[in-house]
Amino acid sequence: MDLTDLAALMTGGLDERMGMEVLEVSPERTRGRMPVAGNTQPFGLWHGGASCVMAESLASIAAASAVGRGGQAFGVDLNATHHAPVRSGWVTGEARAIRIGGTLGTWEVVLTDDAGERVCTARVTCALKRPKP
């Protein structure tokens, strides 16, 4: 799966509505970013739910890349710790594989603000269903 394949899959979904941009895709490392504007809670801060959406999306994209065309991948567990508030700019995320197995994969996702401050650390486990040969 490359960025062109991914762009075709991301039309009309939550990631598109939230303004997520995918910057790099591989099973071991997937990166993206999302604007703070439009993704805030009532007090004007980056919404913790936006962190969770971004983390699960980046890990799921990495998982889909791991299983390849014809495979399926979806999140089965998400744990997120929110570290710092963000009021403006962009949040950038990087999903790094902890382990990619036969039927499960786990990624650590680190989200940072424009200054490089860590906003959230998440761990996402995805089910992996590889295509039959």
DSSP file (Angstrom, degrees, kcal/mol; ACC not computed):
  #  RESIDUE AA STRUCTURE BP1 BP2  ACC     N-H-->O    O-->H-N    N-H-->O    O-->H-N    TCO  KAPPA ALPHA  PHI   PSI    X-CA   Y-CA   Z-CA
    1    1 A M              0   0    0      0, 0.0     2,-0.2     0, 0.0    24,-0.0   0.000 360.0 360.0 360.0 130.4    0.0    0.0    0.0
    2    2 A D     >  -     0   0    0     22,-0.0     4,-2.3    24,-0.0     5,-0.2  -0.626 360.0 -87.7-118.9-177.5    1.4    3.4   -0.9
    3    3 A L  H  > S+     0   0    0      1,-0.2     4,-2.2    -2,-0.2     5,-0.1   0.824 125.5  54.0 -63.2 -32.0    0.1    7.0   -0.4
    4    4 A T  H  > S+     0   0    0      2,-0.2     4,-1.4     1,-0.2    -1,-0.2   0.933 109.7  46.7 -67.3 -46.0   -1.9    6.9   -3.7
    5    5 A D  H  > S+     0   0    0      1,-0.2     4,-1.2     2,-0.2    -2,-0.2   0.916 113.5  50.4 -58.4 -43.4   -3.7    3.7   -2.7
    6    6 A L  H  X S+     0   0    0     -4,-2.3     4,-1.7     1,-0.2     3,-0.4   0.892 103.2  57.6 -65.2 -41.8   -4.4    5.2    0.7
    7    7 A A  H  < S+     0   0    0     -4,-2.2    -1,-0.2     1,-0.2     4,-0.2   0.875 105.1  52.4 -57.7 -38.3   -5.8    8.4   -0.7
    8    8 A A  H >< S+     0   0    0     -4,-1.4     3,-0.6     1,-0.2    -1,-0.2   0.844 111.6  46.5 -67.0 -33.3   -8.4    6.4   -2.6
    9    9 A L  H 3< S+     0   0    0     -4,-1.2    -1,-0.2    -3,-0.4    -2,-0.2   0.755 104.6  61.4 -79.1 -25.1   -9.5    4.6    0.6
   10   10 A M  T >< S+     0   0    0     -4,-1.7     3,-0.7     2,-0.1     2,-0.4   0.304  72.4 120.0 -90.7  10.1   -9.7    7.7    2.8
   11   11 A T  T <  S+     0   0    0     -3,-0.6     3,-0.1     1,-0.2     4,-0.0  -0.601  82.2   1.9 -80.2 132.2  -12.4    9.6    1.0
   12   12 A G  T 3  S+     0   0    0     -2,-0.4    -1,-0.2     1,-0.2    -2,-0.1   0.397 103.0 114.9  82.5  -2.4  -15.5   10.4    2.9
   13   13 A G  S <> S-     0   0    0     -3,-0.7     4,-2.0     1,-0.1    -1,-0.2  -0.268  83.7 -89.8 -94.9-177.4  -14.4    8.9    6.2
   14   14 A L  H  > S+     0   0    0      1,-0.2     4,-2.0     2,-0.2     6,-0.2   0.875 122.7  57.5 -59.5 -41.7  -13.7   10.3    9.7
   15   15 A D  H  4>S+     0   0    0      1,-0.2     5,-2.6     2,-0.2     4,-0.4   0.907 108.1  47.1 -58.6 -42.4  -10.0   10.9    8.9
   16   16 A E  H >45S+     0   0    0     -6,-0.3     3,-1.3     1,-0.2    -1,-0.2   0.921 110.6  51.8 -65.6 -43.3  -11.0   13.1    5.9
   17   17 A R  H 3<5S+     0   0    0     -4,-2.0    -1,-0.2     1,-0.3    -2,-0.2   0.828 110.3  49.6 -62.1 -31.4  -13.5   15.1    7.9
   18   18 A M  T 3<5S-     0   0    0     -4,-2.0    -1,-0.3    -5,-0.2    -2,-0.2   0.476 116.6-115.0 -88.6  -2.0  -10.9   15.7   10.6
   19   19 A G  T < 5 +     0   0    0     -3,-1.3    -3,-0.2    -4,-0.4     2,-0.2   0.722  50.7 172.3  80.9  22.3   -8.4   16.9    8.1
   20   20 A M      < -     0   0    0     -5,-2.6     2,-0.4    -6,-0.2    14,-0.2  -0.433  15.0-162.9 -70.0 136.6   -5.9   14.1    8.5
   21   21 A E  E     -A   33   0A   0     12,-3.1    12,-2.6    -2,-0.2     2,-0.5  -0.981  10.5-143.6-118.5 129.3   -3.0   14.0    6.1
   22   22 A V  E     +A   32   0A   0     -2,-0.4    10,-0.3    10,-0.2     3,-0.1  -0.827  20.1 176.3 -94.8 129.0   -0.9   10.9    5.8
   23   23 A L  E     +     0   0A   0      8,-2.5     2,-0.3    -2,-0.5     9,-0.2   0.727  63.8   9.5-104.1 -29.1    2.8   11.6    5.2
   24   24 A E  E     -A   31   0A   0      7,-1.7     7,-1.9     2,-0.1     2,-0.4  -0.985  60.3-161.6-156.3 140.7    4.5    8.2    5.1
   25   25 A V        +     0   0    0     -2,-0.3     5,-0.2     5,-0.2   -22,-0.1  -0.985  28.8 125.6-134.5 125.8    3.3    4.6    5.1
   26   26 A S        -     0   0    0     -2,-0.4    40,-0.2     3,-0.1    39,-0.1  -0.934  62.7-108.8-159.6 161.4    5.0    1.4    5.9
   27   27 A P  S    S+     0   0    0      0, 0.0     3,-0.2     0, 0.0    39,-0.1   0.867 119.8  42.7 -60.6 -34.1    4.3   -1.5    8.3
   28   28 A E  S    S+     0   0    0      1,-0.3    69,-2.1    68,-0.1     2,-0.3   0.776 128.0  16.7 -84.4 -27.7    7.1   -0.4   10.6
   29   29 A R  E     + B   0  96A   0     67,-0.2     2,-0.4    33,-0.1    -1,-0.3  -0.925  59.6 174.5-153.6 120.4    6.5    3.4   10.5
   30   30 A T  E     - B   0  95A   0     65,-2.0    65,-3.2    -2,-0.3     2,-0.3  -0.997  12.1-169.9-127.8 133.3    3.5    5.4    9.5
   31   31 A R  E     +AB  24  94A   0     -7,-1.9    -8,-2.5    -2,-0.4    -7,-1.7  -0.910  14.2 148.3-125.1 149.2    3.3    9.2    9.9
   32   32 A G  E     -AB  22  93A   0     61,-2.1    61,-3.1    -2,-0.3     2,-0.3  -0.960  25.1-139.1-161.3 177.5    0.6   11.8    9.5
   33   33 A R  E     -AB  21  92A   0    -12,-2.6   -12,-3.1    -2,-0.3    59,-0.2  -0.978   6.3-164.7-146.8 160.4   -0.7   15.1   10.8
   34   34 A M  E     - B   0  91A   0     57,-2.3    57,-2.8    -2,-0.3   -14,-0.2  -0.997  27.5-112.4-145.5 139.5   -4.0   16.7   11.7
   35   35 A P  E     - B   0  90A   0      0, 0.0    55,-0.2     0, 0.0   -15,-0.0  -0.446  11.8-143.1 -73.1 146.8   -5.0   20.4   12.3
   36   36 A V  S >  S+     0   0    0     53,-2.8     3,-2.5    -2,-0.1    11,-0.2   0.903  80.3  91.7 -70.4 -41.9   -6.0   21.5   15.7
   37   37 A A  T 3  S+     0   0    0     52,-0.5    51,-0.1     1,-0.3    50,-0.0  -0.324  98.2  14.7 -56.7 128.1   -8.6   23.8   14.2
   38   38 A G  T 3  S+     0   0    0     -2,-0.0    -1,-0.3     1,-0.0    -2,-0.1   0.315 115.2  78.0  88.4  -7.9  -11.9   22.0   14.0
   39   39 A N    <   +     0   0    0     -3,-2.5     8,-2.6     5,-0.1     2,-0.2  -0.227  69.6 115.9-125.7  42.2  -10.7   19.2   16.3
   40   40 A T  B     -F   46   0B   0      6,-0.3     6,-0.3    10,-0.1    47,-0.1  -0.702  60.8-121.7-111.1 161.7  -11.1   20.9   19.7
   41   41 A Q    >   -     0   0    0      4,-2.8     3,-2.4    -2,-0.2     4,-0.2  -0.398  52.0 -81.5 -88.7 176.3  -13.2   20.3   22.8
   42   42 A P  T 3  S+     0   0    0      0, 0.0    -1,-0.0     0, 0.0    -2,-0.0   0.681 128.1  59.1 -57.9 -18.7  -15.5   23.1   24.1
   43   43 A F  T 3  S-     0   0    0      2,-0.1     3,-0.1     3,-0.0     0, 0.0   0.319 119.3-104.3 -94.8   8.8  -12.6   24.9   25.9
   44   44 A G  S <  S+     0   0    0     -3,-2.4     2,-0.3     1,-0.3    -5,-0.1   0.530  80.6 123.9  86.3   6.5  -10.6   25.4   22.7
   45   45 A L  S    S-     0   0    0     -4,-0.2    -4,-2.8     1,-0.1    -1,-0.3  -0.705  75.7 -83.9 -99.4 152.8   -8.0   22.7   23.3
   46   46 A W  B     -F   40   0B   0     40,-2.8     2,-0.3    -2,-0.3    -6,-0.3  -0.286  55.7-114.3 -47.6 130.6   -7.1   19.7   21.1
   47   47 A H    >>  -     0   0    0     -8,-2.6     4,-1.4   -11,-0.2     3,-0.7  -0.549   7.8-139.0 -79.0 134.0   -9.7   17.0   21.8
   48   48 A G  H 3> S+     0   0    0     -2,-0.3     4,-1.8     1,-0.3    -1,-0.1   0.828 106.4  59.5 -58.9 -32.0   -8.4   13.8   23.5
   49   49 A G  H 3> S+     0   0    0      1,-0.2     4,-2.5     2,-0.2    -1,-0.3   0.835  99.7  56.1 -65.4 -32.2  -10.8   11.9   21.2
   50   50 A A  H <> S+     0   0    0     -3,-0.7     4,-2.7     2,-0.2    -1,-0.2   0.885 105.1  52.5 -65.6 -38.0   -8.9   13.5   18.2
   51   51 A S  H  X S+     0   0    0     -4,-1.4     4,-2.7     2,-0.2    -2,-0.2   0.922 110.6  47.6 -60.7 -43.2   -5.7   12.0   19.6
   52   52 A C  H  X S+     0   0    0     -4,-1.8     4,-2.6     2,-0.2     5,-0.3   0.907 111.7  49.1 -66.4 -42.2   -7.4    8.6   19.8
   53   53 A V  H  X S+     0   0    0     -4,-2.5     4,-2.5     2,-0.2    -2,-0.2   0.943 114.2  46.3 -60.6 -47.1   -8.8    8.8   16.2
   54   54 A M  H  X S+     0   0    0     -4,-2.7     4,-2.6     2,-0.2     5,-0.2   0.919 113.2  48.5 -63.4 -44.5   -5.4    9.8   14.9
   55   55 A A  H  X S+     0   0    0     -4,-2.7     4,-2.3     1,-0.2     5,-0.2   0.937 114.5  44.5 -62.6 -47.3   -3.5    7.1   16.8
   56   56 A E  H  X S+     0   0    0     -4,-2.6     4,-2.5     1,-0.2    -1,-0.2   0.888 113.6  51.5 -66.9 -37.0   -5.9    4.3   15.8
   57   57 A S  H  X S+     0   0    0     -4,-2.5     4,-2.4    -5,-0.3    -2,-0.2   0.945 110.9  46.6 -64.0 -47.6   -5.9    5.6   12.2
   58   58 A L  H  X S+     0   0    0     -4,-2.6     4,-2.1     1,-0.2    -2,-0.2   0.915 115.6  45.6 -62.8 -42.8   -2.1    5.7   11.9
   59   59 A A  H  X S+     0   0    0     -4,-2.3     4,-2.5    -5,-0.2    -1,-0.2   0.902 113.1  50.5 -66.7 -40.1   -1.7    2.2   13.4
   60   60 A S  H  X S+     0   0    0     -4,-2.5     4,-2.6    -5,-0.2    -2,-0.2   0.866 109.5  50.8 -66.6 -35.8   -4.5    0.8   11.3
   61   61 A I  H  X S+     0   0    0     -4,-2.4     4,-2.1     2,-0.2    -1,-0.2   0.920 111.4  47.9 -65.8 -43.7   -2.9    2.2    8.1
   62   62 A A  H  X S+     0   0    0     -4,-2.1     4,-1.7     2,-0.2    -2,-0.2   0.908 112.6  49.8 -61.2 -41.5    0.4    0.6    9.2
   63   63 A A  H  X S+     0   0    0     -4,-2.5     4,-1.9     2,-0.2    -2,-0.2   0.904 108.9  51.0 -64.9 -41.7   -1.5   -2.7    9.8
   64   64 A A  H  X S+     0   0    0     -4,-2.6     4,-1.7     1,-0.2    -1,-0.2   0.877 109.3  51.7 -63.2 -36.6   -3.2   -2.5    6.4
   65   65 A S  H  < S+     0   0    0     -4,-2.1    -1,-0.2     1,-0.2    -2,-0.2   0.863 107.3  54.0 -65.4 -35.5    0.2   -2.0    4.9
   66   66 A A  H  < S+     0   0    0     -4,-1.7    -2,-0.2     1,-0.2    -1,-0.2   0.874 112.9  40.8 -67.8 -37.9    1.5   -5.0    6.7
   67   67 A V  H  < S-     0   0    0     -4,-1.9    -1,-0.2     1,-0.1    -2,-0.2   0.738 101.9-154.9 -85.5 -22.0   -1.2   -7.3    5.4
   68   68 A G    ><  -     0   0    0     -4,-1.7     3,-2.0    -5,-0.2    -1,-0.1  -0.066  40.6 -16.2  78.9-179.8   -1.1   -5.9    1.9
   69   69 A R  T 3  S+     0   0    0      1,-0.3     3,-0.1    -4,-0.1    -4,-0.0  -0.293 132.3  21.7 -59.1 137.3   -3.7   -5.8   -0.9
   70   70 A G  T 3  S+     0   0    0      1,-0.3    -1,-0.3    60,-0.1    62,-0.2   0.302 103.7 106.3  86.9 -10.2   -6.6   -8.1   -0.3
   71   71 A G    <   -     0   0    0     -3,-2.0     2,-0.4    -7,-0.2    -1,-0.3  -0.377  60.3-135.6 -91.9 176.0   -5.9   -8.3    3.5
   72   72 A Q  E     +C  129   0A   0     57,-2.8    57,-3.1    -2,-0.1     2,-0.3  -0.985  19.7 176.7-133.8 145.4   -7.9   -6.8    6.3
   73   73 A A  E     +C  128   0A   0     -2,-0.4     2,-0.3    55,-0.2    55,-0.2  -0.991   5.9 164.3-146.9 140.2   -6.7   -5.0    9.4
   74   74 A F  E     -C  127   0A   0     53,-1.5    53,-2.9    -2,-0.3     2,-0.1  -0.988  39.5 -96.8-156.4 150.3   -8.7   -3.3   12.2
   75   75 A G  E     +C  126   0A   0     -2,-0.3    51,-0.3    51,-0.3     3,-0.1  -0.401  33.9 169.3 -69.2 138.4   -8.1   -2.0   15.7
   76   76 A V  E     +     0   0A   0     49,-3.3     2,-0.3     1,-0.4    50,-0.2   0.495  68.6  26.5-122.5 -14.2   -8.9   -4.2   18.6
   77   77 A D  E     -C  125   0A   0     48,-1.6    48,-2.3   -21,-0.0     2,-0.4  -0.974  57.9-179.0-153.1 137.0   -7.3   -2.3   21.5
   78   78 A L  E     +C  124   0A   0     -2,-0.3     2,-0.4    46,-0.2    46,-0.2  -0.993   2.6 176.4-138.8 128.8   -6.4    1.3   22.1
   79   79 A N  E     -C  123   0A   0     44,-2.1    44,-2.6    -2,-0.4     2,-0.4  -0.996  11.5-179.2-130.7 126.6   -4.8    2.8   25.2
   80   80 A A  E     -C  122   0A   0     -2,-0.4     2,-0.5    42,-0.2    42,-0.2  -0.987  16.5-164.1-133.0 136.8   -3.9    6.5   25.2
   81   81 A T  E     -C  121   0A   0     40,-2.7    40,-2.2    -2,-0.4     2,-0.5  -0.982  16.6-146.6-116.3 123.4   -2.3    8.8   27.7
   82   82 A H  E     +C  120   0A   0     -2,-0.5    38,-0.3    38,-0.2    37,-0.1  -0.790  21.4 173.0 -93.7 126.6   -2.7   12.5   27.2
   83   83 A H        +     0   0    0     36,-3.2    37,-0.2    -2,-0.5    36,-0.2   0.823  56.1   7.1-103.7 -39.6    0.3   14.6   28.2
   84   84 A A        -     0   0    0     35,-1.2    -1,-0.3    33,-0.1     2,-0.1  -0.993  68.3-110.3-150.8 150.1   -0.2   18.2   27.2
   85   85 A P        -     0   0    0      0, 0.0     2,-0.4     0, 0.0   -38,-0.1  -0.437  23.1-158.3 -80.0 156.9   -2.8   20.6   25.8
   86   86 A V        +     0   0    0    -40,-0.2   -40,-2.8    -2,-0.1     3,-0.1  -0.999  13.2 179.0-134.0 135.2   -2.6   22.1   22.3
   87   87 A R        -     0   0    0     -2,-0.4     2,-0.3     1,-0.2    -1,-0.1   0.668  64.6  -0.5-108.1 -23.1   -4.4   25.3   21.2
   88   88 A S  S    S+     0   0    0      2,-0.1    26,-0.3   -52,-0.1     2,-0.3  -0.952  93.8  40.1-157.6 172.5   -3.4   25.8   17.6
   89   89 A G  S    S-     0   0    0     -2,-0.3   -53,-2.8    24,-0.1   -52,-0.5  -0.605  88.8 -39.0  87.9-141.5   -1.3   24.5   14.7
   90   90 A W  E     -B   35   0A   0     -2,-0.3     2,-0.5   -55,-0.2    24,-0.3  -0.899  36.2-141.7-126.9 151.6   -0.9   20.9   13.8
   91   91 A V  E     -B   34   0A   0    -57,-2.8   -57,-2.3    -2,-0.3     2,-0.4  -0.977  21.8-158.9-110.6 128.0   -0.5   17.6   15.7
   92   92 A T  E     -BD  33 112A   0     20,-2.7    20,-2.8    -2,-0.5     2,-0.4  -0.883   7.4-164.0-109.4 138.3    1.9   15.2   14.1
   93   93 A G  E     -BD  32 111A   0    -61,-3.1   -61,-2.1    -2,-0.4     2,-0.4  -0.927  11.4-168.0-126.0 148.3    1.8   11.5   14.8
   94   94 A E  E     -BD  31 110A   0     16,-1.8    16,-2.2    -2,-0.4     2,-0.6  -0.978   7.3-159.2-135.0 122.0    4.1    8.6   14.2
   95   95 A A  E     -BD  30 109A   0    -65,-3.2   -65,-2.0    -2,-0.4     2,-0.5  -0.891  12.9-172.4 -99.3 121.1    3.1    4.9   14.6
   96   96 A R  E     -BD  29 108A   0     12,-3.0    12,-2.7    -2,-0.6   -67,-0.2  -0.956  26.9-114.6-116.1 131.5    6.1    2.6   15.1
   97   97 A A  E     - D   0 107A   0    -69,-2.1    10,-0.3    -2,-0.5     3,-0.1  -0.399  27.3-179.6 -65.1 132.0    5.7   -1.1   15.1
   98   98 A I  E    S-     0   0A   0      8,-3.4     2,-0.3     1,-0.4     9,-0.2   0.809  78.1 -13.9 -90.3 -46.8    6.3   -2.8   18.4
   99   99 A R  E     - D   0 106A   0      7,-1.6     7,-2.9     2,-0.0     2,-0.6  -0.934  54.5-161.8-157.2 134.1    5.6   -6.3   17.0
  100  100 A I  E     + D   0 105A   0     -2,-0.3     5,-0.2     5,-0.2     2,-0.1  -0.948  28.0 170.4-117.5 108.0    3.9   -7.5   13.8
  101  101 A G        -     0   0    0      3,-2.7    -2,-0.0    -2,-0.6     4,-0.0  -0.128  48.5 -82.7-101.7-161.3    2.8  -11.1   14.2
  102  102 A G  S    S+     0   0    0      1,-0.1    28,-0.3    -2,-0.1     3,-0.1   0.886 120.9   4.9 -75.4 -40.2    0.7  -13.5   12.1
  103  103 A T  S    S+     0   0    0      1,-0.2    25,-2.8    26,-0.1     2,-0.3   0.507 129.7  43.5-123.9 -10.4   -2.7  -12.4   13.4
  104  104 A L  E     - E   0 127A   0     23,-0.3    -3,-2.7     2,-0.0     2,-0.3  -0.991  55.0-174.2-137.1 146.3   -2.0   -9.4   15.7
  105  105 A G  E     -DE 100 126A   0     21,-2.2    21,-2.9    -2,-0.3     2,-0.4  -0.988   8.8-156.0-135.3 147.9    0.2   -6.3   15.4
  106  106 A T  E     -DE  99 125A   0     -7,-2.9    -8,-3.4    -2,-0.3    -7,-1.6  -0.988   9.5-173.2-128.9 134.8    1.0   -3.7   18.0
  107  107 A W  E     -DE  97 124A   0     17,-2.8    17,-2.6    -2,-0.4     2,-0.5  -0.955  19.5-140.9-125.3 141.8    2.1   -0.1   17.4
  108  108 A E  E     -DE  96 123A   0    -12,-2.7   -12,-3.0    -2,-0.4     2,-0.5  -0.897  22.6-160.6 -95.7 131.0    3.2    2.7   19.7
  109  109 A V  E     -DE  95 122A   0     13,-3.1    13,-2.9    -2,-0.5     2,-0.5  -0.962   6.1-167.7-118.5 122.6    1.9    6.0   18.4
  110  110 A V  E     -DE  94 121A   0    -16,-2.2   -16,-1.8    -2,-0.5     2,-0.4  -0.941   4.0-163.5-111.0 125.8    3.5    9.3   19.6
  111  111 A L  E     -DE  93 120A   0      9,-2.8     8,-3.1    -2,-0.5     9,-1.4  -0.913  11.6-179.4-109.0 134.5    1.7   12.6   18.9
  112  112 A T  E     -DE  92 118A   0    -20,-2.8   -20,-2.7    -2,-0.4     6,-0.2  -0.911  21.4-125.6-131.0 158.0    3.5   15.9   19.1
  113  113 A D    >   -     0   0    0      4,-2.1     3,-2.0    -2,-0.3   -22,-0.1  -0.269  47.6 -83.3 -89.8-175.9    2.7   19.6   18.6
  114  114 A D  T 3  S+     0   0    0    -24,-0.3   -23,-0.1   -26,-0.3   -25,-0.1   0.746 130.2  54.6 -63.0 -23.9    4.5   22.0   16.3
  115  115 A A  T 3  S-     0   0    0      2,-0.1    -1,-0.3     1,-0.0     3,-0.1   0.445 120.3-108.0 -87.9  -0.3    7.1   22.6   19.0
  116  116 A G    <   +     0   0    0     -3,-2.0     2,-0.2     1,-0.3    -2,-0.1   0.525  69.5 147.9  86.2   5.1    7.9   18.9   19.2
  117  117 A E        -     0   0    0      1,-0.1    -4,-2.1     2,-0.0     2,-0.4  -0.536  55.5-110.5 -73.3 138.3    6.2   18.6   22.6
  118  118 A R  E     + E   0 112A   0     -6,-0.2    -6,-0.3    -2,-0.2     3,-0.1  -0.570  38.0 174.7 -73.0 125.8    4.6   15.2   23.3
  119  119 A V  E     -     0   0A   0     -8,-3.1   -36,-3.2    -2,-0.4   -35,-1.2   0.787  64.3  -2.1 -97.6 -39.1    0.9   15.6   23.3
  120  120 A C  E     -CE  82 111A   0     -9,-1.4    -9,-2.8   -38,-0.3     2,-0.4  -0.994  50.5-154.2-156.6 145.6   -0.2   11.9   23.6
  121  121 A T  E     +CE  81 110A   0    -40,-2.2   -40,-2.7    -2,-0.3     2,-0.3  -0.998  25.7 177.6-122.0 127.8    1.3    8.4   23.7
  122  122 A A  E     -CE  80 109A   0    -13,-2.9   -13,-3.1    -2,-0.4     2,-0.4  -0.919  22.8-152.1-129.3 154.4   -0.9    5.6   22.5
  123  123 A R  E     -CE  79 108A   0    -44,-2.6   -44,-2.1    -2,-0.3     2,-0.4  -0.998  18.7-172.7-123.9 127.8   -0.6    1.9   22.1
  124  124 A V  E     -CE  78 107A   0    -17,-2.6   -17,-2.8    -2,-0.4     2,-0.5  -0.980   9.6-162.9-126.5 129.3   -2.8    0.3   19.4
  125  125 A T  E     -CE  77 106A   0    -48,-2.3   -49,-3.3    -2,-0.4   -48,-1.6  -0.940  13.2-167.4-109.6 132.5   -3.2   -3.4   18.7
  126  126 A C  E     -CE  75 105A   0    -21,-2.9   -21,-2.2    -2,-0.5     2,-0.3  -0.924  21.8-123.9-120.4 143.2   -4.8   -4.4   15.4
  127  127 A A  E     -CE  74 104A   0    -53,-2.9   -53,-1.5    -2,-0.4     2,-0.5  -0.659  28.6-151.5 -77.9 140.0   -6.1   -7.7   14.1
  128  128 A L  E     -C   73   0A   0    -25,-2.8     2,-0.6    -2,-0.3   -55,-0.2  -0.969  16.5-178.6-120.4 122.7   -4.3   -8.8   10.9
  129  129 A K  E     -C   72   0A   0    -57,-3.1   -57,-2.8    -2,-0.5   -26,-0.1  -0.935  15.6-157.0-121.8 107.2   -6.0  -11.0    8.3
  130  130 A R        -     0   0    0     -2,-0.6   -62,-0.1   -28,-0.3   -60,-0.1  -0.520  26.4-100.0 -83.4 148.9   -3.7  -11.7    5.4
  131  131 A P        -     0   0    0      0, 0.0   -60,-0.1     0, 0.0    -1,-0.1  -0.341  39.7-107.9 -65.9 148.2   -5.1  -12.7    2.0
  132  132 A K              0   0    0    -62,-0.2    -3,-0.0     1,-0.1     0, 0.0  -0.568 360.0 360.0 -75.5 139.3   -5.1  -16.3    1.2
  133  133 A P              0   0    0      0, 0.0    -1,-0.1     0, 0.0    -3,-0.0   0.508 360.0 360.0 -67.6 360.0   -2.5  -17.3   -1.4
